[in-house]
């Protein structure tokens, strides 16, 4: 068995046992601490049973009293093959605590309070919807992705910032960790249009944290052009990232979630694509972008039907224009400047005239923000009864029927 696969199985077991997210980090040390749970691996087909059997044997060694709504959880597990220890794994509720246990080699058990299932909406649960959950955001080092990353971290999540711009991802991770005063973000490089790169990214995620709860497929590019004039290479560049890249990310995120589901059948996971209002309506002289976004909504609905049996929800959010983001507001290359120079907005004499023109198209009279979009993402994560949906975040500019 691959070690990172076992980390995912182990994390799923902890999810199933407690109803709470945990981190599982891999330890290369040959030093096996007292109190560790030993899992003698027999067959990948029976991994869940192997872990459950090992847990029952481990638990029988402890005579400590626990409450009716509590469960005894190991903080360290050893994967063995034919009685020989192969790898050590440390388990905790957050990344820093897991690292501390590894450093101190503290394998003392943990008493966890079980999550109670209820049909009543709980305000505290809503406030903590992503707390201690593990997320990845592609294209997370700048623009819309950066705002999503910052909001997820501020709400208590541990976020992998996945980007081709690895230097930018490292810089953002350092800023967030300093602001949050904890390890809340981790940089990882990825080219979403390359299968090997995407697969390697998900291996890093499982080796670092043991699994995943939320995958935000945000990486995207825009290169506008008339169908009469645009070069095929430019069209393919946009489609490779916005459409094919979404397929690639779903492929490997789905495999990870499917593995985790084997030991956590009741735990819901999320793949969320950051689409666009251009995926809900056409976009003049922007066919490559709009077409890729339309196609991605077809993938969203199709993948939702296929992956639901593994507890994976697949949805999309469709934001309106981020008028304050660099795509629009960059003083040299932003769309406001481009549209003013090309005369796209009739009668516009200043950048402000162009902005007012686009704001006037929105019933709410302003552009979309990262806060608006993150609220929609939180809704999708919290709502366990929806999959295959495209949620507009357009200030009323585009409405679904």
C-alpha positions in Angstrom: 0.0 0.0 0.0 1.2 3.6 -0.7 1.8 5.4 2.6 -0.1 8.5 1.6 -3.1 6.2 0.8 -3.0 4.8 4.3 -2.9 8.3 5.8 -6.2 9.0 3.9 -7.7 5.8 5.2 -6.6 6.6 8.7 -8.0 10.2 8.5 -11.3 8.8 7.2 -11.5 6.4 10.1 -11.0 9.4 12.6 -13.7 11.4 10.7 -16.1 8.5 11.0 -15.3 7.8 14.6 -15.7 11.4 15.9 -17.6 13.4 13.2 -14.8 16.0 13.3 -11.9 16.7 10.9 -8.4 15.7 11.9 -4.9 15.9 10.5 -2.7 12.9 9.9 0.9 13.6 9.3 3.6 11.1 8.2 6.6 10.5 10.3 9.7 8.8 8.8 11.2 8.0 12.2 11.8 4.3 13.1 11.2 5.1 16.7 7.8 3.6 17.6 6.4 5.4 20.7 4.6 3.5 23.5 0.8 3.9 23.2 0.7 3.9 19.4 -2.1 2.0 17.7 -0.6 -0.8 15.5 -2.3 -1.6 12.2 -1.1 -4.8 10.6 -2.0 -4.3 6.9 -3.4 -7.4 5.2 -5.2 -6.3 2.1 -6.2 -2.9 0.6 -9.7 -4.4 0.0 -10.0 -4.8 3.8 -8.2 -1.6 5.0 -11.2 -0.3 6.9 -11.7 -3.6 8.7 -8.0 -3.8 9.5 -8.0 -0.3 11.0 -11.2 -1.0 13.0 -9.8 -4.3 14.3 -6.5 -2.5 15.3 -8.5 0.2 17.0 -10.6 -2.2 19.1 -7.4 -4.0 20.2 -5.7 -0.7 21.0 -8.7 0.6 22.9 -9.0 -2.5 25.1 -5.6 -1.6 26.6 -7.0 1.6 28.2 -9.2 1.5 31.3 -9.9 5.3 31.5 -13.5 6.2 31.9 -15.2 8.2 29.1 -18.7 9.7 28.9 -21.5 8.4 26.8 -21.0 11.0 24.2 -17.2 10.6 24.1 -14.8 8.5 22.1 -11.2 7.4 22.8 -9.0 8.3 19.9 -5.3 7.3 19.2 -2.9 10.2 18.6 -0.4 7.9 16.9 -0.7 4.9 14.6 1.9 2.5 13.1 1.4 0.8 9.8 3.0 -2.7 9.8 3.5 -5.3 7.2 3.8 -8.9 8.3 4.5 -7.6 11.9 7.3 -5.3 10.8 6.7 -1.5 11.4 6.8 0.4 8.1 5.6 4.0 8.9 4.4 6.1 11.8 1.4 8.6 11.6 0.4 11.3 14.0 -3.2 12.4 14.5 -4.5 15.6 15.9 -7.3 18.2 15.4 -5.0 20.9 13.8 -1.7 21.0 12.0 0.4 22.6 14.7 -0.8 20.2 17.4 0.0 17.2 15.2 3.5 18.7 14.6 3.9 19.2 18.4 3.0 15.5 19.1 5.5 14.4 16.5 8.2 16.5 18.0 7.5 15.4 21.5 6.6 11.9 20.4 3.6 12.1 22.7 1.3 9.2 21.9 -1.1 9.6 24.7 -4.7 9.0 23.7 -7.3 11.7 23.3 -10.9 11.9 24.5 -13.1 13.5 21.8 -16.7 14.5 22.2 -18.8 13.1 19.5 -20.7 15.4 17.1 -24.4 15.1 17.8 -26.6 14.6 14.7 -29.6 16.9 14.8 -32.2 18.4 12.4 -32.0 21.8 14.1 -29.8 24.5 12.5 -27.2 25.4 15.1 -25.7 28.9 15.0 -22.4 27.7 16.4 -22.1 25.0 13.8 -22.8 27.5 11.0 -20.0 29.8 12.4 -17.6 26.9 12.4 -18.5 25.4 9.0 -14.9 25.2 7.8 -13.0 25.2 11.1 -10.1 22.7 11.1 -11.2 21.5 7.7 -8.5 21.0 5.1 -8.9 22.9 1.8 -7.0 23.5 -1.4 -7.5 26.5 -3.7 -6.0 26.4 -7.1 -4.9 29.7 -8.5 -4.8 30.8 -4.9 -1.8 33.1 -4.9 -3.5 36.2 -6.3 -6.7 37.8 -7.4 -10.0 36.0 -6.6 -8.1 32.9 -5.4 -6.2 35.0 -2.8 -9.4 36.4 -1.4 -10.9 32.9 -1.1 -7.7 31.7 0.6 -7.7 34.6 3.1 -11.4 34.1 4.0 -11.1 30.4 4.4 -8.0 30.8 6.7 -9.8 33.5 8.7 -12.7 31.2 9.3 -10.4 28.5 10.7 -9.6 26.3 7.8 -6.1 25.0 6.8 -5.6 26.0 3.2 -3.2 24.7 0.6 -2.4 27.6 -1.7 -1.9 25.9 -5.1 -0.5 28.0 -7.9 1.9 28.0 -10.8 3.3 31.1 -9.1 4.9 29.3 -6.2 6.9 32.3 -5.0 3.6 34.2 -4.7 2.0 31.3 -2.9 4.9 31.1 -0.4 4.6 34.8 0.2 0.9 34.7 0.8 1.2 31.7 3.1 3.7 33.5 5.3 1.5 36.5 5.5 -1.6 34.4 6.5 0.3 32.4 9.1 1.6 35.5 10.7 -1.8 37.1 10.7 -3.6 34.0 12.1 -0.8 33.2 14.5 -1.0 29.5 13.6 -0.1 27.4 10.6 -3.2 28.1 8.5 -1.7 28.0 5.0 0.8 25.9 3.0 2.1 26.7 -0.5 2.3 24.1 -3.2 3.0 24.4 -6.9 0.7 23.1 -9.6 -0.1 23.4 -13.3 -3.7 22.4 -13.4 -3.6 21.5 -17.1 -0.9 18.9 -16.5 -1.9 15.6 -15.0 1.5 14.7 -13.5 1.7 18.1 -11.8 -1.9 17.8 -10.4 -1.3 14.2 -9.2 2.0 15.3 -7.4 0.1 18.2 -5.7 -2.5 15.9 -4.2 0.3 13.5 -3.0 1.9 16.5 -1.2 -1.5 17.3 0.4 -2.0 13.8 1.7 1.6 13.5 2.9 1.3 16.8 4.7 -2.2 16.7 6.2 -3.5 13.1 5.6 -6.5 14.1 3.4 -8.8 16.8 2.2 -12.3 18.2 2.7 -12.7 21.0 0.3 -11.3 21.5 -3.2 -11.8 24.9 -4.8 -11.0 24.8 -8.5 -10.3 28.5 -9.1 -7.4 28.6 -11.5 -8.4 30.4 -14.7 -7.2 32.7 -17.4 -8.9 35.2 -19.8 -7.8 36.1 -23.3 -10.6 37.9 -25.1 -10.9 37.9 -28.9 -13.3 37.8 -31.8 -14.1 34.4 -33.3 -13.1 36.0 -36.6 -9.7 37.0 -35.5 -8.5 35.0 -32.4 -5.7 32.5 -33.0 -6.3 28.9 -32.2 -3.3 28.8 -29.8 -4.9 31.6 -27.8 -8.3 29.8 -27.7 -6.6 26.5 -26.6 -4.6 28.4 -23.9 -7.9 29.6 -22.3 -9.6 26.2 -22.7 -6.7 24.2 -21.4 -6.8 26.0 -18.1 -10.5 26.8 -17.6 -12.1 23.6 -18.9 -9.5 20.8 -19.2 -7.8 22.0 -16.0 -11.1 21.6 -14.1 -11.4 18.0 -15.4 -7.8 17.3 -14.2 -8.4 18.7 -10.8 -11.7 16.8 -10.4 -10.0 13.6 -11.5 -7.4 13.6 -8.7 -9.5 15.3 -6.0 -12.2 12.7 -6.7 -9.7 9.8 -6.3 -8.5 11.2 -3.0 -12.1 11.8 -1.7 -13.1 8.3 -2.9 -10.3 6.7 -0.8 -11.2 8.7 2.3 -14.9 7.8 1.8 -14.0 4.1 2.3 -13.4 4.7 6.0 -15.7 7.8 6.4 -18.9 7.0 4.5 -21.0 9.7 6.2 -18.5 12.5 5.7 -19.3 14.9 2.9 -16.6 16.4 0.8 -16.7 19.3 -1.7 -15.4 20.1 -5.2 -16.3 23.7 -6.0 -15.5 25.3 -9.3 -15.2 29.1 -9.5 -17.1 29.7 -12.7 -18.4 33.0 -13.9 -21.5 34.9 -14.9 -20.1 34.3 -18.4 -20.8 30.6 -17.8 -24.5 31.5 -17.6 -24.7 33.9 -20.5 -22.6 34.6 -23.6 -19.8 37.1 -23.6 -19.2 39.3 -26.7 -15.8 38.7 -28.3 -14.9 36.5 -25.3 -16.0 33.1 -26.7 -13.0 31.1 -25.5 -13.6 32.2 -21.9 -17.4 32.0 -21.9 -17.4 28.7 -23.8 -15.0 27.1 -21.4 -17.1 28.2 -18.5 -20.3 26.9 -20.1 -18.6 23.6 -20.6 -17.4 23.5 -17.0 -20.9 23.7 -15.8 -21.7 20.6 -17.9 -18.8 18.9 -16.2 -20.0 20.1 -12.8 -23.4 18.5 -13.3 -22.0 15.3 -14.8 -19.4 14.8 -12.1 -22.0 15.5 -9.4 -24.1 12.6 -10.7 -21.1 10.3 -10.8 -19.3 11.2 -7.6 -22.3 11.4 -5.2 -22.0 7.8 -4.3 -18.7 8.6 -2.6 -20.2 11.5 -0.6 -18.6 14.1 -2.9 -20.6 17.2 -3.8 -19.7 19.0 -7.0 -21.0 22.5 -7.4 -20.0 25.8 -9.0 -20.2 29.5 -8.0 -20.7 32.0 -10.8 -19.4 35.4 -9.7 -20.0 38.7 -11.5 -17.2 41.1 -12.3 -14.6 41.7 -9.6 -14.3 45.4 -10.5 -11.8 46.0 -7.7 -9.5 43.2 -8.7 -6.3 43.5 -10.8 -8.0 42.1 -13.9 -10.2 45.2 -14.0 -8.4 47.8 -12.0 -4.7 47.4 -12.9 -3.7 51.0 -13.8 -1.7 49.8 -16.9 -3.3 46.6 -18.2 -6.7 46.5 -16.5 -9.9 46.1 -18.4 -11.0 49.6 -17.4 -8.0 51.0 -19.1 -8.3 48.7 -22.1 -12.0 49.5 -22.6 -11.4 53.2 -22.3 -8.6 53.1 -25.0 -10.6 50.9 -27.4 -13.8 53.0 -27.0 -15.8 49.9 -26.0 -17.9 52.0 -23.7 -19.8 54.7 -25.8 -19.1 58.2 -24.5 -16.7 57.2 -21.8 -13.9 59.8 -21.3 -12.4 58.5 -18.0 -11.8 55.2 -16.3 -14.5 56.2 -13.8 -17.0 56.6 -16.7 -16.2 53.0 -17.7 -16.6 51.8 -14.1 -19.9 53.5 -13.7 -21.1 51.9 -17.0 -20.4 48.4 -15.7 -21.8 49.1 -12.3 -25.0 50.4 -13.8 -25.5 46.9 -15.3 -25.8 45.4 -11.8 -29.0 45.8 -9.8 -26.9 46.0 -6.6 -24.9 48.8 -8.3 -21.5 47.4 -7.5 -19.1 44.6 -8.5 -18.7 41.3 -6.8 -16.2 41.0 -3.9 -14.2 38.1 -2.4 -16.5 38.3 0.7 -19.5 37.8 -1.5 -18.0 34.8 -3.3 -16.8 33.2 -0.1 -20.2 33.4 1.5 -21.6 31.4 -1.5 -18.8 28.9 -1.1 -19.6 28.5 2.6 -23.3 28.0 1.7 -22.4 25.2 -0.7 -20.2 23.5 1.9 -22.8 23.8 4.7 -25.7 22.7 2.4 -25.4 18.9 2.4 -28.5 18.4 0.2 -27.3 20.1 -3.0 -25.0 18.9 -5.7 -24.6 19.8 -9.4 -25.7 23.4 -8.9 -24.4 26.6 -10.4 -24.9 29.4 -7.8 -24.9 32.9 -9.2 -23.1 35.7 -7.2 -23.9 38.5 -9.6 -25.8 41.2 -7.6 -28.9 40.3 -9.6 -27.2 40.8 -13.0 -27.8 37.2 -14.0 -30.7 35.3 -12.4 -31.5 31.6 -12.7 -35.0 30.4 -13.5 
